[in-house]
């Protein structure tokens, strides 16, 4: 995809050969054109990126973005990397990129390289966004300005959130919860003194948190457009880019467990005739039936991250039928409590641990 300038550049080079010695002024102009366009000059392009990565084969099997230059075109596989682009499956993006020609690339590499300039819009796969203003929306941070003045992707393991409501902004800064007063009027934004809890996490997470809170404290202007909230300082330097935090499609549905990781090497199917369920409500509570006992607990979501908070509480019954039911119950609850992320595809909810190992799979109950 996007190899159009190569043929053009070869044509310009041929023209230079024809004009060489005839007109020095034209020659000089064409040499400058070659330098700027054919030998690495950047061209800005708007790229549309689809909501799902596809299997593809480059030097080796890999995952490719779906991308196109016009909204009316079909998607094509995009084999290369867009520097600085924090892609998240399930969203349609419109992004502005720098496309630069690479002189003499390796045989297995692209003639071009791409670098993100700006995310223009980010919508869920339905193409809809309810965010029309700063307030009363749950925002999830995508990018922040680090200590070196570079736009940086948020660590997937330490998501950052914000909610502006009734003059107070609250959220999670990656490790700690924070809150502050704010004033917002006609695109201007002032954040008061920021207070936070005092937990300690890894150096990487704490560095990100420190940068984020410093950026938020410098807020002077904001803009909401295309499902994005962008906050800048009084010099119009972009500090923070958030996207609307949408409610995942597994919320407020009853799910029936189909397989679980028994801790002995892989997934096993649920016992025949048993019905293990899970229900995640929109207030951060999970509950269900483990067949013999009922269980409940709390969970926390951030994008594709799913973390159960504390051990699950259960009733204390003991069952002997069907055979193996108590082993299944214990192993299922242990697998569920190791949750770190989730994925939904074709009405199947899969929960993974922090190593991306499948721990539990569910099917959606038709009657829910």
N, C-alpha and C positions, 0 to 999 in steps of 0.2 A: 504494500500500500504506500501511496505518496512517494512515488519515484519520478514525478513528472519533470523535475528540473534538469535531470541528467541529460536527456535528449536535447533540451533547449541549450544547455551549456556547450555541448559538442557542436551544435550549429553555430553558436557565437564564435567558437574557436576557429571554425572553418572560414567564417567571414573575415576574421582578423588576418588570416593567411592571404586571402584575396586582396585585401586593402593594404597590406604591408607595403610601405614605400610610396603609396599614392597620396595619403593625406595624414600627416602626423597628428592633427587635432582629433580626427575621427579615431585613429589608432589609440591615442591616449585615453579617450573616453571608453573605448571598448575594453582596454586593459583594466581600467578601474571597474568596469562592469563585471569582468571575469573575476577579479579579486573579491568583490562584494557578494556576488551571487553564486559563482561556481566554486570558489575556493573557501567557503566557510561563512559567508555573510548570512545572517539570520533573517528568516522570513516569518512573520506572524501568521498563524493560521487558526481558524476556529475548527475544533474537532468535536464530533458527537460520539460519546462512548456509551455502549449498551450496558444493561444491568447484569450480565452474566459472562464469566470467562469460559472459553471453550478449549477443549483438548486440541492440540496442534503439534506439529513436529517441525522443529528447526534443526539445530545440530543434534538435539535429542528431544524426546517427548517433553512437552511443556504446556502451560496454560497461556492462552492468548486473549487479549482484550478484543472486543468487537468495536470497530470504529468506522467512521465515515466523515466526509467533509461537508456534505449537504444533507439536510434532514430528510429530503425526498429520496435519497439513495439507499440501497440495501447495505447492511453492515458487511464489512470485510474483516478478516482476521488481521490483527495488528501484532506482529511478532516481536516488536522491540519494546524498550522501556521508555517511559516518559519521566524524566528526572523531576523529582519533587511532587509527583502526583500521588496522592493518597487514595487509591481506589478502594471502594467498598462495594461488594456485590449487592444486588437488589436495587440499585439506583441508576437512573439515566442522567448522564452528565453532559453539559456543554462547557468545554474548556478552551482557553486561549493558550497556544503554545508557540515557542520559538522553534522553527525547523532550520537546522544548520547542516550544510553539506560537509561531509567528512572527506578530505583529500586522501586518496590511496588507502581505503579501509582494508582490513584483513579480508581474506577470501570468504570467511563465514560470517562477516558482519555487514550491517546495512550501510548504504551510501549516505544516510542521514542520521542525525540524532535530534532528539526532541527534549525540550525543557519547558515545564509548566510556567506560564506567566500568571494566569488567574483562573479560578473556577467561576464560571459565569452563572451556572445553575446546577442544582442537584435535586432531583425529584425521585420519589419512590417509583417502583416499576409501573404503577398505574398512571404516572405522569402528573399526579396531583400534589398540592401542598396547601395546608390550611394556614400557614404562617403568613400573615399580612402585616404584622407589627412586631415590635420588640417584646411586648408584654404578654403574659399568660400563655407562653409557649415553652415547652421543655426543649432546650438547646443542647446539642452535643458538639464539643469542639473538634474540628478537623485539623486546623493549622494554628500555630502560634509563632511569634517572633522570638528566636532564642537569644542568648547573651551575645552572640556574634552578629546580630542583626539579620539572621537568615530565617526565612520562612521554613518551618519545620513541621513534619507530621507528628500528630499525637501518638504516644506509645499505645499500641493496641491492648497492652496488659494493664494500662492505667488511664482509663478514659476520664475525661473532664466534662462536667455539665454546668449549666447555668439556667436559672429561671428567674425572670424579672417580673415582680408582681407587687402591687401596692407599695411601691417605694423601697422595696427590699429585694436584693438579688441573693439567691442561695444556690448552692451546688456542691459538687464534689470536685476537688482540685487534683485528683489522681491518687493521693494518699489520704488527705484530710478533707473534712467538710468545711465550708467557708460561708460567710455571710457579710453583707455590707448594705448600707443605704445607697440609693442612687436617685438622680434626677434626670429625666429625659424629656426634651422639648424640641419638636421640629428637627429631628436629626442630630441634635446635640445630646451628649451623655456625660454626666459627671458621676464618678464613683466615690463614695465616702471611704472612711477608714475600714480596711478589710480585716475581719477577725476570723480565726480558724481554730480547729482542734489541734492537738499537739502530738499526733502520732508520728512515728518514724518509719520510713520505708527504705528501699534501696537508694543508693546515691543517684542513679539515673532518674528514678521517679521523683526524688526530692528536687533535683535540678530542674526538671520539667515543671514541677509545681511552683517553684520559686519564680521561674520565668513567666509562667502564666499569671500569677497573682500580680507581678510587677507590671505586666502588659495591661491587665484589667484596670489597675490603678491609674494608668496613663490615659484611659479612655477619654476622648473628647467628642467623637462623632460616631454615628452608627447608620447603617443602611440595611434594610430588609428587602431582598429581591431574589426571585428564583429559588425559594426554599432555603436561602442562606442569610445569616446575620453576619455582617462585617463591621468590625469596630476598628477605628483608626485614631491616631493621636492628633494633636493640634497642628501638626505639619502634614496631615493627610497621609501619614505612613500607616499602611495596613498592619495592625497588630494581631488581630484574632479573627478567625473565620469559623463560624459554627454552622451546622445544618440542623434542621428540625428533627428532633428525636421522635420517630414514629413508633406507635405501639406495635410490637411484633405480632404476627398473625396467629401465634399460638396462645395468646392471652384470652382468658374467658372461654376456653373450650375444654372439654373433657377428652383426655388422651388415654388410649389403652396400650399398655406396655406389650411389645411383641418380642423383644429380646433384651438381654442385659449381659454385662460383663461380670462373670462369676469370680474374677480375680485369679483365675487359674489358666489364663492364656487366650481368652477370646469371648465372643458373644455366644450365648446359648438361648434357645427359645424358651418362652414361658411354658410352664407345665400345662398340659392339655386339660381343658376344663376350668382353668383359673382366669380371673379377670382382675389384673392389676391396673389401677388408674392413677392419673395425675391431673390436677386442675390448678392452673396458675392464674390468680385473679389480678386485676389491675392496681391493687394496693400493695403488692409485694408479698403476698401470701401464697404458699403452695400447700395443697392437701390432696388426699386420695386414699384409696384402699389398697393395702398390700395383701389382700384376700383374708388372712386371719385377723390382722390388726389394721386400724385406721392410723394414718400418720399426718403430721402437719409441720409447717416450719415457715421461714421467711426466705426470700430470695432478693437479689439485686441484679438489675439489668443495666448494661451499657453497650449499645449497639449489639454485636453478636456475642458479647460476654454474658454469661449467666452464672452467678455465684450464689450458692446457698449459704445463708448466714447462720452459723451455729448448728448443732446437731438437730436432726429431726426428732420431734416428740411423737411417741406412739402409744397406743393402748397396750395392755399387758396380757392379752390372751395367748394361750398355747393351743395349737391345733396339731392333730396327727394325720389328718386326711385332707387332700391327697398326699401320698407319700412324698417326702422331700419339700413340703410346703414351707416349713420354717427355715430351711436352708435357702430356698429361693427368696423368701422375704428378707432375710438378713443380707444376702448378697445384693439384691436389688437396691435396698436402702443405702448400702455402702457405695454402690455405683452411682446412685443419684447424688449423694453428698459429695462426690468428687467432681461435680460439674464445673466447667470453666467457660464453655462456649456451646452454641447450638447451631443447627442448620435445619431448614425446612425445605423439602422438595417432594413434589407429588404427594402431598398430604402425609408425609412421613416426617416426624420430628426426631432428630438425632441429637443426643447430648454427648459432648466430648469432655475429656479431662484436659489438664493444662498441657499435656503432650500430644493433643489431638487424637488420642485413642478413643474409639467409640465405646461409650459406657452404657447407654440406654437408647433403644429405639422405641418409638410409639407410633401407632396409627390413630388418625382422627376418628372419634366415635361419630357415626352418621347422625345419631339422634341428638347430639349436643348442639 
